[in-house]
Amino acid sequence: MVFKRLLGSLGVDGPTVDTVLDPGAARPGGTLSGRVRLVGGTRDHDVEHVALELVARVETEHPEHGEREGGGDGEGVVVFDRHTVGGAFRLAAGEETSLPFAMELPWETPATELYGRPPGIVLGVRTELAVAGARDKGDLDPLTVAPLPAQEAVLEALGGLGFGFRSADLQYGRIGGTGQRLPFHQEIELTPPPRYAHQVDEIELTFLAVPGALEVVLEADKRGGPSSDGRGGHDALSRFTVPHEGPAGPHDWSALVDGWIQELVEHRASYGSHAVYGHESGVGAAVLAGAAGVAGAMVATEVADEAGDFFGGDSGDGED
């Protein structure tokens, strides 16, 4: 995966940048590595810094309930992490240099591959070159992220229970009561098997990972059905936490996930469509709370309207 661009804002005599990611899909919490190759222009330049930004295309919509907080309808671009590759140095005319990098992906980085195929989640890597007070952000290079083994296990268990994949996207906003750190979350929509079809229209699944555990958020969606307040069907949320290595004791992933679904559906039927509750499978709440409180290297969120294809043209217009 390579992108190369003449940095227009630096003039026709400016340097060019060629960012190459190491082959293979990255994983949440894992290392993204590669090299940034620079070629000097027709004259010497004083480079202030070279930085990489992780960028996601997200959807924004008015929330249908207070649990998931969102914004206005539309689509935008969010910069959700930033890594400085190199500091100040002088790039001579025509000089070629290569800057290696290795950056840790946030644990909540969404997967761009599910069930072995792309679900429509779009992530990118963008290179910023600052030269003598001018900054130029290059085009986006696609970033491929595979799910964590625990995430794959949950998806496989759901598939074995008869759930089917419908769609996946990134929703801007946070899910209340969770340890979510990023300003958006991945939402995977699943169709129910006949066993649950009369109770729910779909199940919405969100993974929120931290170093020691995986938080799984499930929503049972029944549109247009009866509810205790007479306003029609709404989503019911449940939250479960499990170590990355899987459930403790004799339970396997299939039994664990089946229990989650049964609890969600039964709780929704018993207490109404606005039920929200959580359960932890072998992990204390302090694990998630502690991880969520670590600021780390997170950068301020940028949301900008983008016209055209995500990877076509300069998506940095209008950004600081």
Residue pairs with C-beta under 8 A, 6 or more apart in sequence:
1 20
1 21
1 141
1 142
1 143
1 144
2 18
2 19
2 20
2 141
3 18
3 19
3 127
3 138
3 139
3 140
3 141
4 16
4 17
4 18
5 16
5 17
5 138
5 139
6 12
6 14
6 16
7 14
7 15
7 16
7 17
7 129
7 131
7 136
7 138
8 14
8 136
9 134
9 135
9 136
10 41
10 45
10 129
10 131
10 134
10 136
11 41
13 41
13 42
13 43
14 41
14 45
14 131
14 136
15 38
15 39
15 40
15 41
15 45
15 47
15 91
15 129
15 131
16 38
16 39
16 41
17 36
17 37
17 38
17 50
17 127
17 129
17 138
18 36
18 37
18 38
18 39
19 34
19 35
19 36
19 37
19 52
19 125
19 127
19 138
19 141
20 34
20 35
20 36
20 37
21 32
21 33
21 34
21 125
21 141
21 143
22 32
22 33
22 34
25 112
25 113
25 144
25 145
25 146
26 32
26 105
26 109
26 143
26 144
26 145
26 146
27 105
27 145
27 146
27 147
27 148
28 105
28 106
28 107
28 108
28 109
28 110
28 111
28 145
28 147
28 148
28 209
29 104
29 105
29 106
29 107
29 109
29 148
29 209
29 211
30 104
30 105
31 102
31 103
31 104
31 105
32 102
32 103
32 104
32 105
32 125
32 143
33 100
33 101
33 102
33 103
34 100
34 101
35 98
35 99
35 100
35 101
36 50
36 52
36 85
36 86
36 98
36 99
36 101
36 127
37 96
37 97
37 98
37 99
38 47
38 50
38 91
38 95
38 96
38 97
38 98
38 99
38 129
39 94
39 95
39 96
40 91
40 92
40 93
40 94
40 95
40 96
41 93
41 94
42 93
42 94
43 93
44 90
44 91
44 92
44 93
45 90
45 91
45 131
45 132
46 88
46 90
46 91
46 131
46 132
47 86
47 88
47 89
47 90
47 91
47 129
47 130
47 131
48 87
48 88
48 130
48 131
48 132
48 133
49 84
49 85
49 86
49 87
49 88
49 128
49 130
50 84
50 85
50 86
50 99
50 127
50 128
50 129
50 130
51 82
51 83
51 84
51 85
51 127
51 128
51 130
52 82
52 83
52 85
52 101
52 103
52 125
52 126
52 127
52 128
53 79
53 81
53 82
53 125
53 126
53 127
53 128
53 137
53 299
54 79
54 80
54 81
54 82
54 105
54 106
54 109
54 123
54 124
54 125
54 143
55 77
55 78
55 79
55 80
55 123
55 124
55 125
55 126
55 140
55 315
56 77
56 78
56 80
56 110
56 121
56 122
56 123
56 124
56 170
56 184
57 75
57 76
57 77
57 122
57 123
57 170
57 306
57 310
58 75
58 76
58 77
58 78
58 170
58 171
58 172
58 184
58 303
59 74
59 75
59 169
59 170
59 171
59 172
60 70
60 71
60 72
60 73
60 74
60 75
60 76
60 171
60 172
60 173
60 303
61 70
61 71
61 72
61 73
61 74
61 171
62 70
62 71
62 72
62 73
63 69
63 70
63 173
64 234
64 235
65 234
65 235
65 274
66 176
67 175
67 176
67 177
67 235
67 237
67 276
68 171
68 173
68 174
68 175
68 176
69 173
69 174
69 176
70 171
70 172
70 173
71 172
71 173
71 303
74 305
75 305
75 306
76 172
76 303
76 304
76 305
76 306
77 302
77 303
77 304
77 306
77 310
77 315
78 172
78 183
78 184
78 301
78 302
78 303
79 126
79 299
79 301
79 302
79 319
80 106
80 109
80 182
80 183
80 184
80 298
80 299
80 301
81 103
81 105
81 106
81 297
81 298
81 299
82 297
82 299
83 101
83 103
83 297
85 99
85 101
86 99
91 97
91 131
105 145
106 181
106 182
106 296
106 298
107 181
107 209
107 210
107 211
107 291
108 180
108 181
108 182
108 185
108 207
108 208
108 209
109 123
109 145
109 182
110 121
110 123
110 145
110 170
110 185
110 186
111 121
111 145
111 146
111 147
111 151
111 186
111 207
112 118
112 119
112 121
112 122
112 123
112 143
112 144
112 145
113 119
113 144
113 145
113 146
113 147
114 147
114 155
114 165
114 168
114 188
115 155
115 159
115 165
119 165
119 167
119 168
119 188
120 167
120 168
120 169
121 168
121 169
121 170
121 186
122 142
122 310
122 311
123 142
123 143
123 144
123 145
124 140
124 141
124 142
124 143
124 310
124 311
125 140
125 141
125 143
126 137
126 138
126 139
126 140
126 141
126 315
126 316
127 137
127 138
128 135
128 136
128 137
128 138
129 135
129 136
129 138
137 314
137 315
137 316
137 319
139 311
139 312
139 313
139 314
139 315
140 310
140 311
140 315
141 311
142 311
147 155
147 207
148 207
148 209
148 214
148 244
149 244
150 209
150 214
150 242
150 243
150 244
150 245
150 246
151 207
151 209
151 214
153 246
153 253
154 205
154 207
154 214
154 216
154 253
154 257
155 188
156 253
157 253
157 254
157 256
157 257
157 258
158 190
158 203
158 205
158 257
160 254
161 193
161 254
161 257
161 258
161 261
162 192
162 193
162 194
162 195
163 190
163 191
163 192
163 193
163 203
164 190
164 191
164 193
165 188
165 189
165 190
165 191
166 189
166 190
166 191
166 202
167 188
167 189
168 186
168 187
168 188
168 189
169 186
169 187
170 184
170 185
170 186
170 187
171 184
171 185
171 186
171 187
172 183
172 184
172 303
173 183
173 184
173 185
174 180
174 183
174 185
175 185
175 206
175 208
175 217
175 237
177 239
177 276
177 278
178 208
178 215
178 217
178 239
178 288
179 208
179 210
179 215
179 288
179 289
179 291
179 292
180 208
180 292
181 291
181 292
181 298
183 301
185 206
185 208
185 217
186 206
186 207
187 204
187 205
187 206
188 204
188 205
188 206
189 202
189 203
189 204
189 205
190 202
190 203
190 204
190 205
191 202
192 199
192 200
192 201
192 202
192 203
196 261
196 265
199 220
199 222
199 265
199 268
199 269
200 220
200 221
200 222
200 265
200 268
201 221
201 222
201 223
201 233
202 221
203 218
203 219
203 220
203 221
203 261
203 264
204 218
204 219
204 221
204 235
205 216
205 217
205 218
205 219
206 216
206 217
207 214
207 215
207 216
207 217
208 214
208 215
208 216
208 217
208 288
209 215
209 244
210 287
210 288
210 291
210 292
211 291
212 243
212 244
212 283
212 287
212 291
213 241
213 242
213 243
213 244
213 283
213 287
213 288
214 241
214 242
214 243
214 244
215 239
215 240
215 241
215 288
216 239
216 240
216 241
216 242
216 260
217 237
217 238
217 239
218 237
218 238
218 239
218 240
218 260
218 261
218 264
219 235
219 236
219 237
219 238
220 235
220 236
220 238
220 264
220 265
220 268
221 233
221 235
222 233
222 234
222 268
222 273
223 232
223 233
224 232
224 233
225 232
225 233
225 273
226 232
226 233
227 233
227 234
227 272
227 273
227 274
228 272
228 273
228 274
229 272
229 274
233 273
234 273
234 274
235 273
236 264
236 267
236 268
236 272
236 273
236 274
236 275
236 276
237 275
237 276
237 277
238 260
238 263
238 264
238 267
238 275
238 276
238 277
238 278
238 279
239 277
239 278
239 279
240 260
240 278
240 279
240 280
240 281
241 278
241 279
241 280
241 281
241 283
241 285
241 287
241 288
242 256
242 281
242 282
242 283
243 281
243 282
243 283
246 252
246 253
246 256
247 253
247 255
247 256
247 281
247 282
248 281
248 282
251 259
256 281
260 279
263 279
267 275
267 277
268 275
302 319
302 320
304 315
304 317
304 318
304 319
305 318
306 315
